[in-house]
Amino acid sequence: MVNVTYDQSGSLVWFDPDSGENVVYNLGDIAWVLASTALVWIMIPGVGFFYSGLLRRKNALSMIWLSVMVLAVVSFQWFFWGFSLAFSETGSAYIGDLKYFGLKGVLEKPSIGSTRIPSIAFCVFQLMFAAITPMIALGGIAERARLGPTIVFTFVWSTIVYDPIACWTWNSNGWSFVLGGLDFAGGTPVHISSGTAALALSVYLGKRRGYGTERLAYKPNNTSYVILGTVFLWFGWFGFNGGSALSANLRAVQACIVTNLAASVGGLTWMFWDWRLERKWSAVGFCSGAISGLVAITPASGFVGSPAAVLFGFMAGTVCNFATQLKFLLKYDDCLDIFASHAIGGIVGNVLTGLFAQASVAGFDGITVIPGGWLDHHYIQLGYQIADSVSGLSYSFVMTTIILWIMHYIPGCRMRCDEETEILGVDDAEMGEFAYDYVGIEASHGHGFHDDTHSHGDVPMTTGGREPHHVHSQVATPNKDSGSDVEKVSEGATH
């Protein structure tokens, strides 16, 4: 039986038989961490809706499905050995051991993250970070991957990539933690690792069918989903960053303030940059900028003041906006710009943390002591931040690539789908279901509803127009001499 009771103030008290002392947990701290857990949970389907809205409608449901699938797989992985590999106190500088295998012994003892909450509360809070990270990365498979192997990939990637990076960043034995790296809520473990993994996925999978042609010059199929996903993410980020204080204190409040401010400035900045090109007030642009601002402020949210948050938002909205051009320069098909938004945004946040971290802000919780960054004349901090960023980026890219190529040669585990699945759409080919009922109705009646080659009247769509045009026409008799059966029907619908 767990030896817990309550004192006169109503606080939870656990008697530690090893030290003979009482450990007191404030119920407000536990309640805030549990509430933050729920806030971060809602971010996971938020990523799914955000991605879904940006893609073509024939692939929209697969991203929402991925969000709940990843949550389920990582929940089991975290119980099985993920938490132990990341946060066991007896682990190495790079990865933990199996002390907490199956969550054995994870309950009432003070957590490795903070002695103000029990380990079971810290465990479930950190689970949500572990779950959202591979979901961000899997946006790199959009429109051209088989769904079954993603289940295997999620389990393996979480074990080999996320858990070690989380260990060296947040575990008290981790090399970056010991070195003095500052990462309040996941600049490297969550954003740099996932953004770089998305790049590795994009490179491994290759370009989508029709890359570089008007076939892929489409607009987001559902901008409302993009906004809905952004709302879920922005809302949940208060728990993501504010909850990382692991206590209901002034530092948590400050983290919430700078989180909201950076998101606001980032959204406005990206939108203004897009306006200069098209003279349109883009909702997608605003949402993209808000998320880049949220990404950048994540590692700094417990270390910087409100004025710095304005700069974080502006720099993220600017750098990440221009970083979306990298996919054209380097010729990889990252159609959701995950590398630009998360990996580059995470690096921006880590570097700026080295410049603007303040010991006074970190001390808002009355406990934390840090030397600060350049504002506090601690100039080596920038070196620590760069070292952590480069390590996370390199490790994630190399290990993700290795995982993908090993799976490539295991029967049934190859990630790339065939051409007919691309033409038909991942939703229909892999799931037999659709995000919108009219997609299935059109397909079942043989109508040419396909969004590979949207057009506006007689003019092929390359720019402008927020909603793709629906093409409805008679299906011509397919040419049986060439092409796949699916492609014959699809091509016949355009004539």
The 8 nearest C-alpha neighbors of each residue, nearest first, counted from 0:
[[1, 2, 3, 107, 106, 13, 4, 14],
 [2, 0, 3, 107, 13, 106, 14, 4],
 [1, 3, 13, 14, 0, 4, 15, 12],
 [4, 2, 13, 12, 1, 14, 11, 5],
 [3, 5, 12, 11, 13, 6, 2, 10],
 [6, 4, 11, 12, 10, 9, 7, 3],
 [5, 7, 9, 8, 10, 12, 11, 4],
 [8, 6, 9, 5, 10, 11, 4, 12],
 [7, 9, 6, 10, 5, 11, 25, 26],
 [10, 8, 6, 7, 5, 11, 26, 25],
 [11, 9, 25, 5, 8, 6, 26, 24],
 [10, 12, 5, 24, 23, 4, 25, 9],
 [13, 11, 23, 4, 5, 3, 22, 24],
 [14, 12, 3, 22, 21, 2, 15, 23],
 [13, 15, 21, 20, 16, 2, 22, 12],
 [14, 16, 17, 19, 20, 18, 21, 13],
 [17, 15, 19, 18, 14, 20, 21, 2],
 [18, 16, 15, 19, 20, 14, 21, 108],
 [19, 17, 20, 16, 15, 21, 14, 22],
 [18, 20, 16, 15, 17, 14, 21, 22],
 [21, 19, 18, 15, 14, 22, 16, 17],
 [20, 22, 14, 13, 15, 12, 23, 19],
 [21, 23, 13, 12, 14, 20, 24, 15],
 [24, 22, 12, 11, 21, 13, 10, 25],
 [25, 23, 11, 115, 10, 116, 26, 12],
 [24, 26, 10, 27, 28, 11, 23, 29],
 [27, 25, 29, 28, 10, 30, 24, 11],
 [28, 26, 30, 25, 29, 31, 247, 246],
 [27, 29, 246, 247, 31, 26, 25, 30],
 [28, 30, 26, 32, 27, 31, 116, 33],
 [29, 31, 27, 33, 28, 32, 26, 34],
 [32, 30, 34, 28, 33, 29, 247, 35],
 [33, 31, 35, 29, 34, 30, 242, 245],
 [34, 32, 36, 30, 35, 31, 29, 37],
 [35, 33, 31, 37, 36, 32, 30, 38],
 [34, 36, 238, 38, 32, 242, 37, 33],
 [37, 35, 124, 33, 39, 34, 38, 32],
 [36, 38, 40, 34, 35, 39, 41, 33],
 [39, 37, 235, 35, 238, 40, 36, 41],
 [38, 40, 235, 42, 36, 41, 37, 239],
 [41, 39, 37, 42, 38, 43, 127, 36],
 [42, 40, 43, 39, 38, 44, 231, 235],
 [41, 43, 45, 232, 39, 40, 235, 231],
 [42, 44, 45, 46, 131, 41, 40, 66],
 [45, 43, 47, 66, 46, 42, 41, 48],
 [46, 44, 228, 42, 231, 43, 48, 47],
 [45, 47, 49, 44, 43, 48, 228, 50],
 [48, 46, 63, 44, 62, 66, 50, 45],
 [47, 49, 228, 51, 45, 224, 50, 46],
 [50, 48, 225, 228, 46, 47, 52, 51],
 [51, 49, 47, 53, 48, 52, 46, 62],
 [52, 50, 59, 48, 62, 53, 49, 54],
 [51, 53, 221, 224, 225, 49, 50, 220],
 [52, 54, 219, 50, 51, 220, 225, 49],
 [55, 53, 51, 219, 52, 59, 220, 56],
 [54, 56, 220, 57, 58, 59, 450, 219],
 [55, 57, 59, 58, 220, 54, 434, 450],
 [56, 58, 424, 55, 59, 426, 425, 433],
 [59, 57, 426, 425, 56, 424, 55, 60],
 [58, 60, 51, 56, 61, 57, 434, 54],
 [61, 59, 434, 63, 62, 58, 433, 426],
 [60, 62, 64, 63, 59, 426, 58, 65],
 [63, 61, 65, 47, 64, 51, 60, 59],
 [62, 64, 47, 66, 60, 65, 61, 48],
 [65, 63, 61, 62, 66, 67, 68, 60],
 [64, 66, 68, 62, 63, 67, 69, 61],
 [67, 65, 44, 47, 63, 69, 64, 68],
 [66, 68, 70, 69, 65, 64, 71, 44],
 [69, 67, 65, 71, 70, 66, 64, 72],
 [68, 70, 72, 71, 66, 67, 65, 73],
 [71, 69, 67, 130, 73, 68, 72, 74],
 [70, 72, 74, 68, 69, 73, 67, 75],
 [73, 71, 69, 75, 74, 70, 76, 68],
 [72, 74, 76, 75, 130, 70, 71, 77],
 [75, 73, 71, 77, 72, 76, 70, 78],
 [76, 74, 78, 73, 72, 77, 79, 71],
 [75, 77, 73, 79, 78, 74, 81, 80],
 [78, 76, 81, 82, 74, 75, 79, 80],
 [79, 77, 75, 101, 76, 102, 80, 74],
 [78, 80, 101, 76, 77, 75, 100, 81],
 [81, 79, 100, 83, 77, 82, 78, 84],
 [80, 82, 77, 84, 83, 76, 79, 85],
 [83, 81, 77, 85, 84, 80, 86, 78],
 [82, 84, 99, 87, 80, 86, 81, 85],
 [85, 83, 95, 81, 96, 82, 94, 86],
 [84, 86, 166, 162, 82, 95, 83, 165],
 [87, 85, 83, 170, 82, 84, 166, 95],
 [86, 88, 83, 95, 89, 90, 98, 96],
 [89, 87, 90, 86, 111, 172, 171, 95],
 [90, 88, 87, 96, 95, 91, 98, 172],
 [95, 91, 89, 96, 88, 87, 94, 92],
 [92, 90, 93, 94, 95, 172, 89, 173],
 [91, 93, 173, 174, 172, 167, 94, 90],
 [94, 92, 167, 91, 163, 173, 166, 174],
 [95, 93, 163, 91, 166, 84, 90, 92],
 [90, 94, 96, 84, 87, 85, 91, 83],
 [95, 97, 90, 84, 98, 83, 87, 89],
 [98, 96, 100, 99, 83, 84, 80, 95],
 [97, 99, 96, 100, 83, 87, 89, 103],
 [100, 98, 83, 102, 103, 97, 101, 104],
 [101, 99, 97, 80, 102, 98, 103, 79],
 [100, 102, 79, 78, 103, 80, 99, 83],
 [103, 101, 99, 100, 105, 78, 104, 79],
 [102, 104, 99, 101, 105, 100, 98, 106],
 [105, 103, 106, 102, 99, 108, 107, 98],
 [106, 104, 102, 119, 103, 118, 99, 107],
 [107, 105, 119, 118, 108, 104, 117, 120],
 [106, 108, 117, 118, 109, 119, 105, 13],
 [107, 109, 117, 118, 106, 110, 105, 13],
 [110, 108, 117, 114, 118, 116, 107, 111],
 [111, 109, 118, 117, 112, 113, 114, 116],
 [110, 112, 113, 109, 86, 114, 88, 118],
 [113, 111, 110, 114, 121, 169, 170, 245],
 [114, 112, 115, 110, 111, 116, 245, 109],
 [113, 115, 109, 116, 110, 112, 111, 117],
 [114, 116, 113, 24, 109, 246, 117, 25],
 [117, 115, 114, 24, 29, 109, 113, 110],
 [118, 116, 109, 107, 110, 108, 119, 120],
 [117, 119, 110, 121, 120, 109, 106, 108],
 [118, 120, 106, 122, 121, 105, 117, 123],
 [121, 119, 122, 118, 123, 117, 124, 116],
 [120, 122, 118, 124, 119, 123, 125, 110],
 [121, 123, 119, 125, 120, 124, 118, 126],
 [124, 122, 126, 125, 120, 121, 119, 127],
 [125, 123, 36, 121, 126, 122, 127, 120],
 [124, 126, 128, 122, 127, 123, 121, 129],
 [127, 125, 123, 129, 124, 128, 122, 130],
 [126, 128, 130, 125, 129, 124, 40, 39],
 [129, 127, 125, 130, 131, 126, 132, 189],
 [128, 130, 126, 127, 132, 131, 125, 73],
 [131, 129, 127, 70, 128, 73, 132, 126],
 [130, 132, 134, 43, 128, 129, 133, 127],
 [131, 133, 189, 135, 134, 130, 129, 193],
 [134, 132, 136, 135, 131, 137, 193, 130],
 [135, 133, 131, 137, 132, 136, 66, 69],
 [134, 136, 132, 133, 137, 138, 193, 131],
 [135, 137, 193, 197, 133, 134, 138, 196],
 [138, 136, 139, 134, 140, 135, 133, 197],
 [137, 139, 136, 140, 141, 135, 197, 335],
 [138, 140, 197, 137, 201, 200, 141, 136],
 [141, 139, 138, 144, 137, 143, 200, 142],
 [142, 140, 138, 139, 143, 144, 334, 137],
 [141, 143, 58, 425, 144, 140, 421, 424],
 [144, 142, 416, 141, 421, 140, 415, 207],
 [145, 143, 415, 416, 414, 140, 146, 142],
 [146, 144, 416, 414, 147, 415, 148, 429],
 [145, 147, 149, 148, 144, 429, 150, 414],
 [146, 148, 149, 145, 150, 151, 412, 414],
 [149, 147, 412, 151, 150, 146, 414, 152],
 [148, 150, 152, 146, 151, 147, 153, 414],
 [151, 149, 148, 153, 152, 147, 154, 72],
 [152, 150, 148, 149, 154, 153, 155, 147],
 [151, 153, 149, 155, 150, 154, 156, 148],
 [154, 152, 156, 150, 151, 155, 149, 157],
 [155, 153, 157, 151, 152, 156, 158, 76],
 [154, 156, 158, 152, 157, 153, 159, 151],
 [157, 155, 153, 159, 160, 158, 154, 152],
 [158, 156, 161, 154, 155, 160, 159, 153],
 [159, 157, 155, 156, 162, 160, 161, 81],
 [158, 160, 156, 157, 155, 161, 162, 163],
 [161, 159, 156, 157, 162, 158, 163, 395],
 [160, 162, 157, 164, 163, 165, 158, 188],
 [161, 163, 85, 165, 158, 164, 160, 166],
 [164, 162, 94, 166, 165, 93, 161, 160],
 [163, 165, 166, 167, 161, 188, 162, 168],
 [166, 164, 162, 168, 188, 163, 167, 85],
 [167, 165, 85, 170, 163, 164, 168, 94],
 [173, 166, 168, 174, 93, 164, 175, 165],
 [169, 167, 165, 176, 175, 166, 173, 164],
 [170, 168, 166, 165, 167, 176, 171, 173],
 [169, 171, 166, 173, 172, 86, 167, 168],
 [170, 172, 173, 176, 169, 177, 88, 111],
 [171, 173, 92, 170, 91, 174, 177, 90],
 [167, 174, 172, 92, 170, 176, 175, 171],
 [173, 175, 92, 177, 167, 176, 178, 172],
 [176, 174, 178, 180, 168, 177, 167, 173],
 [175, 177, 173, 168, 179, 178, 174, 180],
 [178, 176, 174, 179, 175, 173, 172, 171],
 [179, 177, 175, 176, 174, 180, 383, 173],
 [178, 180, 176, 177, 175, 181, 383, 380],
 [181, 179, 175, 383, 176, 384, 178, 182],
 [182, 180, 183, 179, 384, 298, 352, 176],
 [183, 181, 298, 184, 185, 186, 180, 299],
 [182, 184, 298, 301, 299, 185, 181, 300],
 [185, 183, 298, 297, 240, 182, 243, 186],
 [186, 184, 189, 188, 187, 298, 182, 297],
 [185, 187, 298, 345, 190, 297, 189, 188],
 [186, 188, 191, 185, 189, 190, 391, 192],
 [189, 187, 185, 165, 164, 192, 186, 190],
 [190, 188, 185, 132, 187, 192, 186, 193],
 [189, 191, 341, 193, 186, 192, 345, 342],
 [190, 192, 342, 187, 194, 345, 193, 392],
 [191, 193, 395, 195, 190, 188, 194, 189],
 [194, 192, 136, 196, 190, 195, 191, 132],
 [195, 193, 338, 342, 341, 197, 191, 337],
 [194, 196, 198, 197, 192, 193, 396, 342],
 [195, 197, 193, 199, 198, 194, 396, 136],
 [198, 196, 139, 136, 200, 194, 195, 199],
 [199, 197, 195, 201, 196, 200, 338, 202],
 [198, 200, 196, 202, 197, 201, 396, 400],
 [201, 199, 197, 203, 198, 202, 139, 204],
 [202, 200, 198, 139, 204, 199, 203, 333],
 [201, 203, 199, 205, 200, 204, 331, 198],
 [202, 204, 200, 205, 201, 199, 400, 403],
 [205, 203, 201, 202, 415, 200, 206, 140],
 [206, 204, 202, 203, 201, 207, 332, 331],
 [205, 207, 332, 210, 208, 204, 331, 201],
 [208, 206, 210, 209, 143, 205, 332, 142],
 [207, 209, 210, 206, 421, 418, 422, 214],
 [208, 210, 214, 212, 207, 215, 211, 213],
 [211, 209, 207, 212, 208, 206, 215, 214],
 [210, 212, 209, 213, 215, 214, 216, 206],
 [213, 211, 214, 210, 209, 215, 216, 452],
 [212, 214, 216, 215, 461, 452, 211, 460],
 [213, 215, 452, 451, 212, 209, 216, 453],
 [214, 216, 213, 217, 212, 209, 210, 451],
 [217, 215, 213, 461, 214, 460, 218, 212],
 [218, 216, 215, 453, 467, 219, 460, 461],
 [217, 219, 465, 467, 466, 220, 216, 464],
 [220, 218, 53, 221, 54, 52, 222, 55],
 [219, 221, 55, 56, 52, 54, 53, 218],
 [222, 220, 52, 223, 224, 219, 53, 225],
 [221, 223, 225, 224, 52, 219, 226, 220],
 [222, 224, 226, 221, 225, 227, 52, 228],
 [225, 223, 52, 227, 222, 226, 221, 48],
 [224, 226, 49, 222, 52, 228, 223, 227],
 [225, 227, 229, 223, 224, 228, 230, 222],
 [228, 226, 224, 230, 229, 225, 223, 231],
 [227, 229, 45, 49, 48, 231, 225, 230],
 [228, 230, 226, 232, 227, 231, 233, 286],
 [229, 231, 227, 233, 228, 232, 234, 226],
 [232, 230, 45, 228, 234, 229, 42, 233],
 [231, 233, 42, 229, 235, 230, 234, 45],
 [232, 234, 236, 230, 235, 231, 229, 237],
 [235, 233, 231, 232, 236, 230, 237, 38],
 [234, 236, 38, 39, 232, 237, 42, 233],
 [235, 237, 239, 233, 238, 234, 240, 232],
 [236, 238, 241, 235, 255, 239, 240, 234],
 [239, 237, 35, 242, 241, 236, 38, 235],
 [238, 240, 236, 237, 39, 242, 241, 235],
 [241, 239, 243, 242, 238, 237, 184, 236],
 [242, 240, 251, 238, 254, 255, 237, 243],
 [243, 241, 238, 35, 244, 240, 245, 32],
 [242, 244, 245, 240, 241, 184, 239, 183],
 [243, 245, 251, 242, 246, 241, 250, 301],
 [246, 244, 243, 242, 32, 113, 28, 247],
 [245, 247, 28, 244, 248, 31, 32, 115],
 [248, 246, 28, 31, 251, 27, 245, 249],
 [247, 249, 251, 250, 246, 364, 252, 363],
 [250, 248, 252, 251, 363, 364, 253, 247],
 [249, 251, 363, 253, 364, 252, 248, 254],
 [252, 250, 241, 254, 244, 249, 248, 253],
 [251, 253, 249, 255, 254, 250, 256, 241],
 [252, 254, 256, 250, 255, 251, 249, 257],
 [255, 253, 300, 251, 241, 301, 252, 257],
 [254, 256, 258, 252, 241, 253, 237, 257],
 [257, 255, 253, 254, 258, 259, 260, 252],
 [256, 258, 260, 308, 254, 305, 259, 255],
 [259, 257, 255, 261, 256, 260, 254, 293],
 [258, 260, 262, 256, 257, 261, 263, 255],
 [261, 259, 257, 263, 262, 258, 308, 264],
 [260, 262, 312, 292, 308, 264, 258, 263],
 [263, 261, 289, 292, 265, 293, 259, 260],
 [262, 264, 260, 266, 261, 265, 289, 259],
 [265, 263, 312, 267, 261, 266, 262, 313],
 [266, 264, 312, 316, 292, 288, 289, 262],
 [267, 265, 288, 289, 285, 263, 269, 264],
 [266, 268, 270, 264, 265, 269, 285, 271],
 [267, 269, 265, 271, 316, 270, 266, 313],
 [270, 268, 288, 316, 272, 266, 271, 267],
 [269, 271, 285, 284, 267, 273, 268, 272],
 [270, 272, 274, 268, 273, 269, 267, 275],
 [271, 273, 269, 270, 274, 275, 268, 276],
 [274, 272, 270, 271, 275, 276, 269, 277],
 [273, 275, 278, 271, 279, 276, 277, 272],
 [274, 276, 273, 272, 278, 277, 271, 279],
 [277, 275, 274, 273, 278, 272, 279, 271],
 [276, 278, 279, 274, 275, 273, 463, 280],
 [277, 279, 274, 275, 276, 280, 273, 281],
 [280, 278, 274, 277, 281, 273, 276, 275],
 [281, 279, 274, 282, 270, 278, 273, 271],
 [280, 282, 284, 283, 279, 270, 285, 273],
 [281, 283, 285, 284, 286, 280, 226, 222],
 [284, 282, 286, 281, 285, 287, 225, 222],
 [283, 285, 270, 281, 287, 282, 286, 269],
 [284, 286, 266, 270, 282, 288, 283, 287],
 [287, 285, 289, 283, 288, 284, 266, 229],
 [288, 286, 284, 290, 285, 289, 283, 291],
 [289, 287, 266, 265, 269, 316, 291, 285],
 [288, 290, 266, 262, 265, 286, 292, 291],
 [289, 291, 293, 287, 292, 288, 294, 286],
 [292, 290, 288, 294, 293, 340, 289, 315],
 [291, 293, 312, 262, 265, 261, 289, 295],
 [294, 292, 290, 262, 296, 291, 295, 258],
 [293, 295, 291, 297, 292, 296, 344, 345],
 [294, 296, 348, 344, 292, 345, 297, 293],
 [295, 297, 299, 293, 300, 294, 348, 298],
 [296, 298, 294, 184, 300, 299, 295, 186],
 [299, 297, 182, 183, 186, 184, 185, 296],
 [300, 298, 302, 296, 352, 297, 301, 303],
 [301, 299, 254, 297, 296, 302, 298, 303],
 [302, 300, 254, 299, 183, 361, 303, 250],
 [301, 303, 356, 361, 299, 360, 300, 357],
 [304, 302, 356, 357, 299, 360, 355, 300],
 [303, 305, 307, 306, 360, 308, 302, 257],
 [304, 306, 308, 307, 257, 303, 309, 256],
 [307, 305, 308, 309, 304, 310, 303, 257],
 [306, 308, 310, 309, 305, 304, 303, 311],
 [309, 307, 311, 261, 305, 257, 310, 306],
 [310, 308, 312, 307, 311, 306, 261, 264],
 [309, 311, 313, 307, 308, 312, 314, 306],
 [312, 310, 308, 314, 309, 313, 315, 261],
 [313, 311, 265, 261, 292, 264, 315, 309],
 [312, 314, 310, 316, 265, 315, 311, 264],
 [315, 313, 317, 311, 316, 312, 318, 310],
 [314, 316, 312, 318, 292, 317, 313, 291],
 [317, 315, 265, 269, 288, 313, 268, 314],
 [316, 318, 314, 320, 315, 319, 313, 269],
 [319, 317, 315, 321, 320, 314, 322, 316],
 [320, 318, 322, 339, 340, 321, 315, 317],
 [321, 319, 317, 318, 322, 323, 316, 269],
 [320, 322, 323, 318, 319, 324, 317, 325],
 [323, 321, 319, 339, 324, 325, 320, 318],
 [322, 324, 321, 339, 325, 320, 336, 326],
 [325, 323, 322, 326, 327, 321, 328, 320],
 [326, 324, 328, 327, 322, 323, 329, 339],
 [325, 327, 331, 330, 329, 324, 328, 332],
 [328, 326, 330, 325, 324, 329, 331, 323],
 [327, 329, 325, 326, 330, 324, 331, 323],
 [328, 330, 326, 327, 325, 331, 324, 332],
 [331, 329, 327, 326, 328, 332, 325, 206],
 [330, 332, 326, 329, 202, 333, 201, 206],
 [331, 333, 206, 334, 201, 326, 330, 205],
 [334, 332, 336, 335, 201, 139, 331, 326],
 [333, 335, 332, 336, 141, 139, 337, 54],
 [334, 336, 337, 333, 138, 50, 139, 53],
 [337, 335, 339, 333, 338, 334, 323, 340],
 [338, 336, 340, 194, 339, 335, 341, 197],
 [337, 339, 194, 342, 341, 336, 340, 195],
 [338, 340, 343, 322, 336, 319, 323, 337],
 [341, 339, 337, 344, 291, 319, 338, 343],
 [340, 342, 194, 344, 190, 338, 345, 337],
 [341, 343, 191, 194, 338, 345, 344, 190],
 [342, 344, 346, 339, 345, 341, 340, 347],
 [345, 343, 341, 347, 295, 340, 342, 346],
 [344, 346, 186, 348, 342, 295, 191, 343],
 [345, 347, 349, 343, 348, 344, 350, 388],
 [348, 346, 344, 350, 345, 349, 295, 351],
 [347, 349, 295, 345, 351, 346, 350, 296],
 [350, 348, 352, 346, 351, 347, 384, 345],
 [351, 349, 353, 352, 347, 348, 384, 346],
 [350, 352, 354, 348, 353, 349, 355, 347],
 [353, 351, 349, 356, 299, 355, 354, 350],
 [354, 352, 381, 372, 380, 350, 351, 355],
 [353, 355, 373, 351, 372, 352, 356, 374],
 [354, 356, 352, 374, 372, 353, 351, 303],
 [357, 355, 372, 302, 303, 371, 352, 353],
 [358, 356, 371, 359, 360, 302, 303, 372],
 [357, 359, 371, 361, 369, 360, 370, 362],
 [358, 360, 362, 357, 361, 363, 302, 371],
 [361, 359, 362, 363, 302, 357, 358, 303],
 [362, 360, 302, 358, 363, 359, 367, 301],
 [361, 363, 367, 359, 365, 360, 364, 366],
 [364, 362, 250, 360, 365, 361, 249, 359],
 [365, 363, 250, 362, 366, 248, 249, 367],
 [364, 366, 362, 363, 367, 361, 368, 250],
 [367, 365, 364, 362, 368, 363, 361, 369],
 [368, 366, 362, 361, 365, 364, 369, 363],
 [367, 369, 362, 358, 366, 361, 370, 359],
 [370, 368, 358, 371, 367, 361, 357, 362],
 [369, 371, 358, 377, 372, 368, 375, 357],
 [372, 370, 357, 358, 356, 369, 375, 377],
 [371, 373, 356, 353, 377, 354, 375, 374],
 [372, 374, 354, 376, 378, 377, 375, 355],
 [375, 373, 376, 372, 355, 354, 357, 356],
 [374, 376, 373, 372, 371, 377, 357, 370],
 [377, 375, 373, 374, 378, 372, 371, 370],
 [378, 376, 372, 373, 375, 379, 380, 371],
 [377, 379, 373, 380, 376, 381, 372, 382],
 [378, 380, 382, 381, 377, 383, 372, 373],
 [381, 379, 383, 353, 378, 382, 372, 377],
 [380, 382, 353, 384, 379, 383, 378, 385],
 [383, 381, 385, 379, 380, 384, 386, 353],
 [384, 382, 380, 386, 180, 381, 385, 387],
 [383, 385, 381, 387, 382, 386, 349, 180],
 [384, 386, 388, 382, 387, 383, 389, 381],
 [387, 385, 383, 389, 384, 388, 390, 382],
 [386, 388, 390, 384, 385, 389, 391, 383],
 [389, 387, 385, 391, 390, 386, 392, 346],
 [388, 390, 392, 386, 391, 387, 393, 385],
 [391, 389, 387, 393, 388, 392, 394, 386],
 [390, 392, 388, 394, 389, 393, 187, 395],
 [391, 393, 389, 395, 390, 394, 191, 192],
 [394, 392, 390, 396, 395, 391, 389, 397],
 [393, 395, 391, 397, 396, 392, 390, 398],
 [394, 396, 192, 392, 398, 393, 397, 399],
 [397, 395, 399, 393, 195, 196, 394, 398],
 [398, 396, 400, 394, 399, 395, 393, 401],
 [397, 399, 401, 400, 395, 396, 394, 402],
 [400, 398, 402, 396, 401, 397, 395, 196],
 [399, 401, 403, 397, 398, 402, 199, 396],
 [400, 402, 398, 404, 399, 403, 405, 397],
 [403, 401, 399, 405, 400, 404, 398, 406],
 [404, 402, 406, 400, 401, 405, 407, 399],
 [403, 405, 407, 401, 406, 402, 400, 408],
 [406, 404, 402, 407, 403, 408, 401, 409],
 [407, 405, 409, 403, 412, 404, 408, 413],
 [406, 408, 413, 404, 405, 409, 403, 412],
 [407, 409, 406, 405, 410, 404, 413, 412],
 [408, 410, 406, 412, 407, 411, 405, 413],
 [411, 409, 412, 408, 413, 407, 406, 148],
 [410, 412, 413, 409, 148, 147, 406, 407],
 [411, 413, 148, 406, 409, 410, 414, 407],
 [412, 414, 407, 406, 411, 415, 148, 409],
 [413, 415, 144, 145, 148, 412, 416, 407],
 [416, 414, 144, 204, 413, 145, 143, 417],
 [417, 415, 144, 145, 143, 420, 414, 418],
 [418, 416, 420, 419, 415, 421, 143, 144],
 [417, 419, 421, 420, 422, 416, 208, 143],
 [418, 420, 422, 421, 417, 423, 485, 486],
 [421, 419, 423, 418, 422, 424, 417, 428],
 [422, 420, 418, 424, 419, 423, 143, 425],
 [423, 421, 419, 420, 424, 418, 486, 485],
 [422, 424, 420, 421, 419, 428, 427, 485],
 [425, 423, 57, 421, 426, 58, 420, 422],
 [424, 426, 428, 58, 429, 427, 420, 142],
 [427, 425, 430, 58, 424, 61, 429, 428],
 [426, 428, 431, 430, 432, 425, 424, 429],
 [429, 427, 425, 420, 426, 430, 431, 424],
 [428, 430, 425, 426, 427, 431, 146, 145],
 [431, 429, 426, 432, 427, 428, 425, 61],
 [432, 430, 427, 428, 426, 429, 433, 425],
 [433, 431, 430, 427, 426, 434, 439, 60],
 [434, 432, 435, 426, 60, 436, 439, 427],
 [433, 435, 60, 59, 436, 432, 56, 57],
 [436, 434, 433, 437, 438, 439, 56, 60],
 [435, 437, 438, 439, 433, 440, 434, 432],
 [438, 436, 440, 439, 435, 441, 442, 433],
 [439, 437, 441, 436, 440, 435, 442, 433],
 [438, 440, 442, 437, 441, 436, 443, 433],
 [441, 439, 437, 443, 442, 438, 444, 436],
 [442, 440, 446, 438, 444, 439, 443, 437],
 [441, 443, 439, 445, 440, 444, 446, 438],
 [442, 444, 440, 445, 441, 439, 446, 438],
 [445, 443, 441, 442, 446, 440, 439, 447],
 [446, 444, 442, 443, 441, 447, 474, 488],
 [447, 445, 441, 444, 448, 442, 471, 472],
 [446, 448, 492, 471, 449, 472, 470, 445],
 [449, 447, 446, 470, 471, 441, 469, 450],
 [450, 448, 447, 451, 470, 489, 452, 469],
 [449, 451, 452, 453, 55, 448, 56, 467],
 [450, 452, 214, 449, 453, 215, 217, 422],
 [453, 451, 214, 450, 454, 213, 215, 449],
 [454, 452, 450, 468, 467, 460, 451, 217],
 [455, 453, 459, 460, 468, 458, 456, 452],
 [454, 456, 458, 460, 457, 459, 468, 453],
 [455, 457, 458, 454, 459, 468, 460, 453],
 [456, 458, 455, 459, 454, 460, 453, 468],
 [457, 459, 455, 456, 454, 460, 461, 453],
 [460, 458, 454, 455, 461, 457, 453, 213],
 [461, 459, 454, 462, 455, 453, 458, 216],
 [460, 462, 216, 459, 213, 463, 217, 454],
 [463, 461, 460, 464, 216, 217, 218, 277],
 [462, 464, 465, 461, 460, 277, 218, 279],
 [465, 463, 466, 462, 467, 218, 460, 455],
 [464, 466, 218, 463, 467, 219, 222, 220],
 [465, 467, 464, 218, 468, 220, 219, 221],
 [468, 466, 453, 218, 469, 217, 465, 220],
 [467, 469, 453, 454, 455, 470, 466, 450],
 [470, 468, 471, 467, 448, 453, 450, 449],
 [469, 471, 448, 468, 447, 472, 449, 453],
 [472, 470, 447, 448, 446, 469, 473, 492],
 [473, 471, 447, 492, 474, 446, 470, 493],
 [474, 472, 492, 475, 446, 447, 471, 494],
 [473, 475, 492, 491, 472, 446, 476, 447],
 [474, 476, 491, 477, 473, 492, 494, 488],
 [475, 477, 478, 474, 491, 488, 487, 479],
 [478, 476, 487, 479, 475, 491, 488, 474],
 [477, 479, 480, 481, 476, 487, 482, 491],
 [478, 480, 481, 477, 482, 487, 484, 483],
 [481, 479, 478, 482, 477, 483, 487, 484],
 [480, 482, 479, 478, 483, 487, 484, 477],
 [481, 483, 487, 486, 484, 480, 479, 478],
 [484, 482, 486, 485, 487, 481, 419, 418],
 [485, 483, 487, 486, 482, 488, 479, 477],
 [484, 486, 483, 487, 488, 419, 489, 423],
 [485, 487, 489, 483, 488, 484, 490, 482],
 [488, 486, 484, 490, 477, 489, 485, 491],
 [489, 487, 491, 486, 485, 490, 477, 492],
 [490, 488, 486, 492, 487, 491, 485, 447],
 [489, 491, 487, 492, 488, 493, 486, 494],
 [490, 492, 475, 488, 474, 489, 493, 494],
 [491, 493, 447, 474, 490, 489, 494, 472],
 [492, 494, 491, 490, 447, 472, 489, 470],
 [493, 492, 491, 475, 490, 474, 472, 473]]
